[in-house]
Amino acid sequence: MNNREADMILADQSKTIFGDIEWALGDGPWMRFRAEIVNDFGAPLQVAGTYNPQARKVSFSILHPEVGRLYGLDLGGAHAESGRIVIQGTHKNKWTEEASNHCYVPEDITATEYEPVRAWEQFCTEAKIDHQGRLHLPPIQESLT
């Protein structure tokens, strides 16, 4: 994959997820989900989400088997490179040929790590993903409502 192909996939507005998404309990306090992203390019894309209410971290990623994390949003955590923290708090990650994990602070994400469903909605909007369904609240949040 090259930068042009990655940019074309990210700019593609045909990216669609069909159906509701449920969080599954993972290791310890982590909850996770994965879903297929259908697209006109036929690119083998998936979206993955992780949520840890104890660590107050939420992540959403567009995954491609050739490069791994093509694009992502992290809330509530720090981004570290070579063992040092580069960005503290909400940040986005974008794969490039030059840096497999280019990181920057977004201006278009207003949700916090305490709002995983709202963060998901904002992620889908800015990543040009049409989710024809809904992301359910994590199990821990369902018990609080």
Secondary structure as UniProt FT lines:
FT   HELIX           3..11
FT   TURN            13..14
FT   STRAND          16..18
FT   STRAND          24..25
FT   TURN            28..29
FT   STRAND          31..38
FT   TURN            40..41
FT   STRAND          45..52
FT   TURN            53..56
FT   STRAND          57..64
FT   TURN            65..67
FT   STRAND          68..75
FT   STRAND          78..81
FT   TURN            82..83
FT   STRAND          84..88
FT   STRAND          91..94
FT   TURN            100..101
FT   STRAND          102..104
FT   TURN            113..114
FT   HELIX           116..126
FT   TURN            127..128
FT   STRAND          130..132
FT   HELIX           139..142
FT   TURN            143..144
//
